[in-house]
């Protein structure tokens, strides 16, 4: 995910979106994965490091909730436009600017809850929230593999970035095997 941020900074298409015809990962999506990964890395720590891990997990949930609220139409805080706003407006897919897609936000919500449960010692409950995250990542990768987005009736559908699906699979597997 650091490579995605580097891709946005240096305008390297292959780091943002694997290839030019695919969806680019939103920079805040990359930040969400980085925050979730660091939270998971700090999950075995004690004291102030555990507090930092919980704050990082809450940050992942906050990114998700702010984007879900924007998708519903209640309030757009612009969470997905905090980084590289000018480039995001010109990086189009199906004629739409690059935003965190709703299913990515939902995946972050579940992953963040799973992280918080894990950090509070609720391992089994954490795993139940991590399983759908894994399914979301698998479905995204399968969709790209078989080009399923061409079968959607809505032409305004924006799929999750390919490497976003891979990152969700990796994050959920790490959550499942954390204990």
Secondary structure, 3 states (H helix, E strand, C coil): CHHHHHHHHHCCHHHHHCCCCCCCCCHHHHHHHHHHHHHHHHHHCCCHHHHHHHHHHHHHHHHHHHHHHHHHCCCCCCHHHCCCHHHHHHCEECCEECCCCHHHHHHHHHHHHHHHHHHCCCHHHHHHHHHHHHHHHHHHHHHHHCCHHHHCCCCCCCCCCHHHHHHHHHHHHHHHCCC
